[in-house]
Amino acid sequence: MAEAVANVARRVNATVEEGKDTLDLSNCKLINFPDGVFKILKSVSDNIRVITLADNEMKSISSKLFSTFTQLRELDVRGNVLTKLPDIVGEMEHLTSINLADNSFSIFPDKLSEIATLERINLEGNGITEIPVEKLSDMPALKWLNVKSNPLDSNTQSALQSPHSFETEC
């Protein structure tokens, strides 16, 4: 455990000291986003464009992540055990890519369809049965949706086969 904490501290300090726009906390055995990290990154939070929290053990993401990192462009949380996203995700004005692959979502995170800038959504390897195809079709920037390895119902599969303004992998 101490090694995991030290690893997080090293990565966070490197982000601050080197003025990076990326925070990579993948493979850190995190069960949530550490509160202390918010304090350390407060002064540079507007500079952070990419956050990777892949391959941890996170069951949820705090709404504080989205209210703190308002300039976020990419979020990668693949390989966790997430079942939902906080509603505030719908208020992200700059998010272009979200990777939610290999989590535990059983329903599509509806708030994603409210993000006008979102271009890429990866939901591969979850337990989702229905996708709000009409809402996704109304998203102005959406270019790519990956829903492979989900138990999609037949209506959703049919709807995804129709031509859309975005590319679909299912």
C-alpha positions, 0 to 999 in steps of 0.5 A, a space after each residue: 500500500 505504501 508503495 502505491 501511495 508513493 507512486 501516486 505522489 511521484 506522478 502527481 509531483 512530476 505533473 506539477 513540477 514539470 508543468 505537464 498537461 497530463 496526469 497518469 495515475 494508471 496501475 496505482 491500485 486506486 479505489 478512488 481519486 485521492 482527495 489529497 491530489 486535488 489539493 496538490 493540483 489545485 494550482 495547475 488544475 486548469 492546465 490538466 488536459 488528460 487524466 488516465 486512471 486506467 487499470 485501478 480498482 475504482 468503483 466510482 468517480 467523484 464529481 469533484 474530479 469534473 468540477 476541479 479539472 474543467 479544462 479536461 479533454 481526455 479521460 481514460 478510466 478503462 479497467 476499473 469497476 465503475 457502474 456510473 458517472 456523476 451527473 456533472 460529467 454532462 457539464 464538461 465543455 472541453 471533453 473530446 474523448 472518454 474511455 470507459 472500456 472494461 468496467 461494470 456499466 450496465 446502463 449507458 451513462 446518459 449524461 455523456 450525450 449532453 457533452 457537445 464536444 465529445 468525439 470518442 466514446 469507448 464502452 467496450 467490455 461492459 454489461 450495457 444492453 441499450 444505447 440511446 442511439 437517437 441521442 447520440 445521433 444528435 451529438 454534434 461532435 461524435 465521430 466514434 462509438 465502441 460498444 463491442 463485447 456488450 450484451 446489446 439487445 436486438 433493437 439496439 443492435 439494429 439501430 446501430 446498423 443504420 448509417 449514422 454521423 459517427 462510426 460504430 464498433 459493435 
